Amino acid sequence: MSRSLFIAVVLLFLPTRSDLWGQILTFPYIENFDSVTVPNLPAGWIATTNRNASGDFTTSATSTRSSPHCVSSMNGKISQSLISPAFNFSGTYADSLIFYERRTSTHLSGLLVEASLNGDTSFPIPISDTLRQVNSTSYVKRGFALPQSLNNEPNVRLRWRVLSDSSSGSTGVIRFDDIRVTVKKAIDLAATSLAFSPVSPRKGETVTATVGITNKALAGNFSFDVQLFDSLTLVASTHILRLLSANEIITVELEYTSIGAGSHPIFAKIILGGDEDTTNNTFSA
């Protein structure tokens, strides 16, 4: 028997959130700095002027991670900052920040990522520890959980602050690309495992398919159907009504009775209302 499983989650459509008053309301928010003309920053982004009166951070077409642009700054001897547009987390739970960083070999300054609420220019909320150079040949992925203090806040900005360091070269360059900010979802089930018993059944036996499902969203009550198919033929189905906590993993068993001889491409399908992420709705062994 072919050991394969297909999970698809069909969810109720949620209206797309839009920007209002210049704030970011749509998540995940992705900025790759490709929509502007070099050296301009995208709308809402702010750079300090400690080194250059026209802005310490500018977009560049050199050494990008995703073509055609990245954002960069030179001279780690001087403290410099890049500040994001305002994020509106009203009614949501802030989740994560991911970005990619690359430096030349002489850019040795520390980097801090911080957050502020409601225009506080001191950016008192730490997102990262001091980040140091990892290598000078490629981009490094940086990922951080956003603190709970940002939940439901209507005006949040993030700041990338380069700390002044006399040992850093005046021509050293730091670059950022592919910044991503996410919020936690209200409904999102993901297929995370599967197993069959027996693994090699004989004709006429009953095969039990066990599907592992993880709640990738907030806690809540979930009502959904799990269906089992042999090719395009429905062979089993069950309805689940269950309260799931965040990150909880459950298993659902379906029985395929009196399996026939030969190869069996077996798939499972979950029917659920409200999915906010369709990228994790399929699974195959």
Secondary structure, DSSP 8 states (H G I E B T S, - for coil): --------EE---------BTTBB-SSSEEE-S-SS-TT---TT-EE--SS-TT-S-EEESSS-SSTT-EEEEE-TTS-EEEE---B--TTS-EEEEEEEEEE-TT----EEEEEEETT-TT--EE-S--B----SSS-EEEEEE--GGGTT-S-EEEEEEE---TTS-TT-EEEEEEEEEEE--SS-EEEEEEEEESSS--TT--EEEEEEEEE-S-SEEEEEEEEEEETTEEEEEEEEEEEE-TT-EEEEEEEE-S--SS---EEEEEEES--S-GGGS----
